[in-house]
């Protein structure tokens, strides 16, 4: 069973709200390297421990319907 507990510091978002666990750190979200440092691990170790059953959202990933060269950033 997968579980993760996060302290929201008194915020009460409604069920179904989107949550950013880590990101680039440009909008106040913790960066993956910060989580890794706090856990005494490498960023790669943390990524590998995330269950495949967890839905992912990659906002800058090329959609499958678009040819890769046309989507290169």
KAVEN-V860419 format. One record per residue. N is the residue number from 0. RES is the residue in one small letter. PSI is psi in whole degrees, 0 to 359 (* if undefined). D_FIRST is the distance of its C-alpha to the first C-alpha in Angstrom with 1 decimal. Layout:
BEGIN
N:RES:PSI:D_FIRST / N:RES:PSI:D_FIRST
END
This chain:
BEGIN
0:x:136:0.0 / 1:x:134:3.8 / 2:x:146:6.6 / 3:x:130:10.2 / 4:x:129:13.2 / 5:x:131:16.7 / 6:x:118:20.0 / 7:x:8:22.0 / 8:x:43:25.2 / 9:x:350:26.1 / 10:x:150:25.6 / 11:x:73:24.3 / 12:x:149:23.4 / 13:x:152:23.1 / 14:x:141:19.9 / 15:x:1:19.5 / 16:x:146:21.2 / 17:x:145:20.9 / 18:x:133:19.6 / 19:x:113:20.7 / 20:x:317:18.6 / 21:x:159:21.3 / 22:x:202:24.4 / 23:x:344:27.9 / 24:x:7:28.7 / 25:x:347:31.7 / 26:x:29:30.7 / 27:x:350:29.4 / 28:x:148:25.8 / 29:x:143:24.7 / 30:x:155:25.3 / 31:x:322:22.8 / 32:x:329:25.3 / 33:x:316:25.2 / 34:x:315:21.4 / 35:x:315:22.0 / 36:x:317:25.0 / 37:x:329:23.3 / 38:x:355:20.6 / 39:x:37:23.3 / 40:x:178:22.0 / 41:x:157:23.4 / 42:x:321:22.4 / 43:x:319:21.7 / 44:x:319:19.2 / 45:x:316:17.2 / 46:x:319:17.4 / 47:x:340:16.3 / 48:x:354:13.0 / 49:x:126:12.0 / 50:x:140:9.6 / 51:x:343:12.0 / 52:x:348:10.1 / 53:x:125:11.3 / 54:x:141:14.8 / 55:x:148:17.6 / 56:x:118:21.1 / 57:x:94:23.8 / 58:x:338:26.9 / 59:x:10:29.3 / 60:x:143:28.2 / 61:x:129:30.8 / 62:x:149:30.1 / 63:x:333:30.0 / 64:x:354:33.1 / 65:x:136:35.1 / 66:x:137:36.8 / 67:x:312:35.5 / 68:x:326:39.0 / 69:x:342:39.5 / 70:x:357:36.3 / 71:x:139:36.7 / 72:x:*:36.6
END
